[in-house]
Amino acid sequence: MQDRHLFEYAVIRVVPRVEREEFINVGVVLFCKKQQFLKMRYSIDKDRLLALSKDLDIEALEENLLSFQRIAMGGKDAGPIGELDAASRFRWLTATRSTVVQTSKVHPGFCVDGEDSLTRLYQQLVK
């Protein structure tokens, strides 16, 4: 039997008007320490987002989500946060925010392969 590893994930949400607390799931970030895996996947459905808020700046949103993705990947291109270890980057990405891009609370699970689990969660929670 294959080893199953503890992982943590959070759903990435766009909250166009924070005061209304309405949101659309746009991505998932998943961290598995044992597999040294931290990755974020997202997609933007412009029509759905603009239906929620016609004034939403889609280009700024895309840039924010790309920054999240760079931080998840790590490295100097992601700035000082990107140089932290994977666990610290995951904690930073999932910290509570009151901005347009937010994450859900962190949820645990078990996986054999982090990439497969990320794909499954993305399909279930975003698509």
C-alpha positions as YAML, in Angstrom:
chain: A
units: angstrom
residues:
- id: 1
  name: MET
  ca: [0.00, 0.00, 0.00]
- id: 2
  name: GLN
  ca: [1.29, 3.46, -0.88]
- id: 3
  name: ASP
  ca: [2.14, 5.92, 1.86]
- id: 4
  name: ARG
  ca: [-0.40, 8.65, 2.41]
- id: 5
  name: HIS
  ca: [0.90, 12.02, 3.52]
- id: 6
  name: LEU
  ca: [-0.77, 14.81, 5.43]
- id: 7
  name: PHE
  ca: [-1.42, 17.89, 3.33]
- id: 8
  name: GLU
  ca: [-3.05, 21.25, 3.91]
- id: 9
  name: TYR
  ca: [-4.97, 23.35, 1.44]
- id: 10
  name: ALA
  ca: [-6.97, 26.54, 1.17]
- id: 11
  name: VAL
  ca: [-9.38, 27.80, -1.46]
- id: 12
  name: ILE
  ca: [-8.44, 31.10, -3.10]
- id: 13
  name: ARG
  ca: [-11.37, 33.46, -3.41]
- id: 14
  name: VAL
  ca: [-12.03, 36.74, -5.15]
- id: 15
  name: VAL
  ca: [-14.13, 39.11, -3.06]
- id: 16
  name: PRO
  ca: [-14.82, 42.03, -5.45]
- id: 17
  name: ARG
  ca: [-16.64, 44.13, -2.85]
- id: 18
  name: VAL
  ca: [-15.34, 43.21, 0.58]
- id: 19
  name: GLU
  ca: [-18.22, 44.97, 2.36]
- id: 20
  name: ARG
  ca: [-20.73, 42.63, 0.66]
- id: 21
  name: GLU
  ca: [-18.78, 39.45, 1.52]
- id: 22
  name: GLU
  ca: [-19.71, 37.81, -1.79]
- id: 23
  name: PHE
  ca: [-16.99, 35.73, -3.39]
- id: 24
  name: ILE
  ca: [-16.11, 33.38, -6.24]
- id: 25
  name: ASN
  ca: [-13.62, 30.54, -5.85]
- id: 26
  name: VAL
  ca: [-10.78, 31.01, -8.33]
- id: 27
  name: GLY
  ca: [-8.04, 28.68, -7.12]
- id: 28
  name: VAL
  ca: [-6.51, 26.29, -4.61]
- id: 29
  name: VAL
  ca: [-3.15, 26.30, -2.83]
- id: 30
  name: LEU
  ca: [-1.86, 22.97, -1.47]
- id: 31
  name: PHE
  ca: [1.10, 22.24, 0.81]
- id: 32
  name: CYS
  ca: [2.49, 18.79, 1.67]
- id: 33
  name: LYS
  ca: [5.58, 18.92, 3.87]
- id: 34
  name: LYS
  ca: [6.59, 15.26, 3.37]
- id: 35
  name: GLN
  ca: [6.57, 15.65, -0.41]
- id: 36
  name: GLN
  ca: [8.12, 19.13, -0.29]
- id: 37
  name: PHE
  ca: [5.16, 20.25, -2.38]
- id: 38
  name: LEU
  ca: [3.68, 23.74, -2.50]
- id: 39
  name: LYS
  ca: [1.68, 24.76, -5.52]
- id: 40
  name: MET
  ca: [-1.19, 27.01, -6.42]
- id: 41
  name: ARG
  ca: [-3.57, 26.64, -9.36]
- id: 42
  name: TYR
  ca: [-6.13, 29.22, -10.43]
- id: 43
  name: SER
  ca: [-8.32, 30.39, -13.28]
- id: 44
  name: ILE
  ca: [-10.30, 33.56, -13.82]
- id: 45
  name: ASP
  ca: [-13.85, 33.45, -15.17]
- id: 46
  name: LYS
  ca: [-14.15, 37.09, -16.22]
- id: 47
  name: ASP
  ca: [-17.88, 36.89, -16.99]
- id: 48
  name: ARG
  ca: [-18.77, 35.52, -13.55]
- id: 49
  name: LEU
  ca: [-16.54, 38.02, -11.76]
- id: 50
  name: LEU
  ca: [-17.84, 40.99, -13.73]
- id: 51
  name: ALA
  ca: [-21.42, 39.85, -13.07]
- id: 52
  name: LEU
  ca: [-20.63, 40.13, -9.36]
- id: 53
  name: SER
  ca: [-18.89, 43.49, -9.74]
- id: 54
  name: LYS
  ca: [-18.77, 45.30, -13.07]
- id: 55
  name: ASP
  ca: [-16.03, 47.62, -11.74]
- id: 56
  name: LEU
  ca: [-13.55, 44.85, -10.89]
- id: 57
  name: ASP
  ca: [-10.08, 45.47, -12.33]
- id: 58
  name: ILE
  ca: [-9.39, 42.10, -13.98]
- id: 59
  name: GLU
  ca: [-5.80, 43.03, -14.90]
- id: 60
  name: ALA
  ca: [-4.96, 43.94, -11.28]
- id: 61
  name: LEU
  ca: [-6.61, 40.72, -10.12]
- id: 62
  name: GLU
  ca: [-4.54, 38.69, -12.58]
- id: 63
  name: GLU
  ca: [-1.36, 40.37, -11.31]
- id: 64
  name: ASN
  ca: [-2.29, 39.59, -7.68]
- id: 65
  name: LEU
  ca: [-2.94, 35.94, -8.50]
- id: 66
  name: LEU
  ca: [0.32, 35.69, -10.44]
- id: 67
  name: SER
  ca: [2.10, 37.05, -7.35]
- id: 68
  name: PHE
  ca: [0.45, 34.33, -5.25]
- id: 69
  name: GLN
  ca: [1.64, 31.75, -7.77]
- id: 70
  name: ARG
  ca: [5.21, 33.11, -7.78]
- id: 71
  name: ILE
  ca: [5.32, 33.03, -3.98]
- id: 72
  name: ALA
  ca: [4.06, 29.44, -3.95]
- id: 73
  name: MET
  ca: [6.84, 28.46, -6.40]
- id: 74
  name: GLY
  ca: [9.41, 30.34, -4.32]
- id: 75
  name: GLY
  ca: [12.71, 31.87, -5.34]
- id: 76
  name: LYS
  ca: [14.17, 35.33, -5.73]
- id: 77
  name: ASP
  ca: [11.63, 36.32, -8.42]
- id: 78
  name: ALA
  ca: [8.96, 36.19, -5.69]
- id: 79
  name: GLY
  ca: [10.65, 38.79, -3.49]
- id: 80
  name: PRO
  ca: [11.59, 38.33, 0.17]
- id: 81
  name: ILE
  ca: [8.56, 36.11, 0.91]
- id: 82
  name: GLY
  ca: [9.57, 33.81, -1.95]
- id: 83
  name: GLU
  ca: [12.89, 33.10, -0.26]
- id: 84
  name: LEU
  ca: [11.24, 31.65, 2.86]
- id: 85
  name: ASP
  ca: [10.83, 27.88, 3.28]
- id: 86
  name: ALA
  ca: [7.70, 26.28, 1.81]
- id: 87
  name: ALA
  ca: [5.83, 26.05, 5.14]
- id: 88
  name: SER
  ca: [6.39, 29.75, 5.83]
- id: 89
  name: ARG
  ca: [5.30, 30.70, 2.30]
- id: 90
  name: PHE
  ca: [2.13, 28.62, 2.70]
- id: 91
  name: ARG
  ca: [1.34, 30.32, 6.03]
- id: 92
  name: TRP
  ca: [1.90, 33.73, 4.45]
- id: 93
  name: LEU
  ca: [-0.36, 32.88, 1.49]
- id: 94
  name: THR
  ca: [-3.14, 31.64, 3.75]
- id: 95
  name: ALA
  ca: [-3.00, 34.44, 6.31]
- id: 96
  name: THR
  ca: [-6.32, 36.20, 6.93]
- id: 97
  name: ARG
  ca: [-6.81, 39.24, 4.70]
- id: 98
  name: SER
  ca: [-9.56, 41.75, 4.04]
- id: 99
  name: THR
  ca: [-8.63, 42.37, 0.41]
- id: 100
  name: VAL
  ca: [-10.06, 41.37, -2.95]
- id: 101
  name: VAL
  ca: [-7.96, 38.15, -3.01]
- id: 102
  name: GLN
  ca: [-8.54, 36.03, 0.10]
- id: 103
  name: THR
  ca: [-8.17, 32.41, 1.16]
- id: 104
  name: SER
  ca: [-10.48, 30.11, 3.05]
- id: 105
  name: LYS
  ca: [-9.46, 28.61, 6.34]
- id: 106
  name: VAL
  ca: [-6.81, 25.91, 5.98]
- id: 107
  name: HIS
  ca: [-8.15, 22.35, 5.66]
- id: 108
  name: PRO
  ca: [-6.22, 19.06, 6.12]
- id: 109
  name: GLY
  ca: [-6.26, 15.87, 4.09]
- id: 110
  name: PHE
  ca: [-4.17, 12.85, 3.15]
- id: 111
  name: CYS
  ca: [-2.65, 12.22, -0.26]
- id: 112
  name: VAL
  ca: [-0.38, 9.88, -2.14]
- id: 113
  name: ASP
  ca: [0.56, 12.56, -4.67]
- id: 114
  name: GLY
  ca: [0.28, 16.31, -4.03]
- id: 115
  name: GLU
  ca: [-0.20, 17.17, -7.71]
- id: 116
  name: ASP
  ca: [-3.11, 14.71, -8.04]
- id: 117
  name: SER
  ca: [-4.75, 16.07, -4.90]
- id: 118
  name: LEU
  ca: [-4.35, 19.65, -6.10]
- id: 119
  name: THR
  ca: [-5.97, 18.75, -9.43]
- id: 120
  name: ARG
  ca: [-8.86, 16.94, -7.71]
- id: 121
  name: LEU
  ca: [-9.52, 19.83, -5.29]
- id: 122
  name: TYR
  ca: [-9.28, 22.39, -8.09]
- id: 123
  name: GLN
  ca: [-11.85, 20.47, -10.15]
- id: 124
  name: GLN
  ca: [-14.19, 20.05, -7.18]
- id: 125
  name: LEU
  ca: [-13.96, 23.55, -5.70]
- id: 126
  name: VAL
  ca: [-13.21, 25.88, -8.60]
- id: 127
  name: LYS
  ca: [-14.34, 24.39, -11.90]
...
